[in-house]
Amino acid sequence: QVQLVESGGGLVQPRGSLRLSCAASRSIFSIHAMGWYRQAPGKQRELVASISSDGNTNYVDSLKGRFTISRDNAKNTVYLQMNSLKPEDTAVYYCYAYMVEVDPGSYYWGQGTQVTVSS
């Protein structure tokens, strides 16, 4: 179990950048994986990026080179650096933590943060 607090969303112009933060209430070493899903208007929720407790990262292919996920273990925080933003990146971004303390594993969610890319 973990509580997640997201920040960093907002309104940005195309080709701009934002950095999302997700702070966890416990050591991220105890969390199997963290990352973000996003849900755009009229679209299904999709996984954006994830990072495991040992630092392995995964990205949606279409976002590689623009988005970077990282972590600060001392701050129990995961970051999503989003560069070269496009209007199609507009969505609510939900931080998640995947825990495997019970079988099956469980997802925990941040409150969501709106990212709007518009000229």
N, C-alpha and C positions, 0 to 999 in steps of 0.2 A: 504494500500500500504506500502511496505517495501522493502528495499534493504538488501541482504544477502551476506556476504563475508565468504567463506570457507577457511580453512587452515588445515594442518596436514597430508595430504596424502603423499605417498611415497612408496619406495621399502622396504620390510621387509621380513625376512626369516620365514618359517613356525614355528609356536609356539611363534612368536614374538608379539609385541604389538604396537599399534598406538593410538593416541588420536586426533580425528577430532574436530575442532571448527567451529561454525557458529555464526558469529556476526551479529546482526540485527540493523537496523538504527533507531529503535524506541523501546520503552519499550515493553518487551515481555509479560507484563501483558495485553497489548492490542492485543495480537496475540492469537487466539484460540488454536492453536497447532503448534508445530515445530517438525522437525525430519529429517530423512534421508530415501531416496530411493536409491537403487543402481541398476546399469545395467551392467551385465557381458557380455563378448563377446558371441554373439549368443543366448542370453537369454532375456526374458522379464524383464522390470523394476519391481522391487519388493520393497515393504515397508520393511524397516529394523527395525525402532523404532520410537516412537513418544513420546512427552511429552506435556501435556496441560498446560494452563496458571495457573491452580491450582496445578500442579505438578504430576498429574496422568500419568503413563507411560504404554506403550504397546510395546511388542516385538514380532517379529516372533518367533514361538516356537523353531525352530531349533537353534536360536541364544541366547536363554535365558541361562544365566550362563557364557557366553563369552563376550557379549556386554552389556554396561551399558550407558544409556542416562541420562544426568543431566543438570542442568541449573544454571547459576549465574545471578540472576536478576539485580544486580548492574552493571554488565558488558553487559547486554542485549545479553548474549551469551549462546548457548547450546553446550554441549559437547557429543561426542560419544567415550567412551573408549572401544577399541577393543582389547581383549586379546585372546591368544591361536589361533592366526590367521592361517587359512588354505588356500591352493592354491585356493579353490573354493570361497574364499572371494574376490578374485581379481575382481575389478569392478571400474567403475566410481561412486562415491558416491555424490549424489545431496542433499544438504540441502533444506528443504522447510519450508515455513510458510503458514499456512492456516488461512485466514482471513474471518470473517463473518460479515463484515460491510455492505455488499450488499448481496442481494438474487439473485442467489445462492452464496455460498461462493467462494472464489478465492484462488488459489495456487500461490505462488511466489517462485522463485527458485534461489538458489545460482549458482555459475558458474561451479560447479562440481570439484571434486578432485580425482585424480587417486590413487587407492590403489592397489599395486601389491605385491602378496605374492608368493615368488619363492625362491627356494634353488639355 
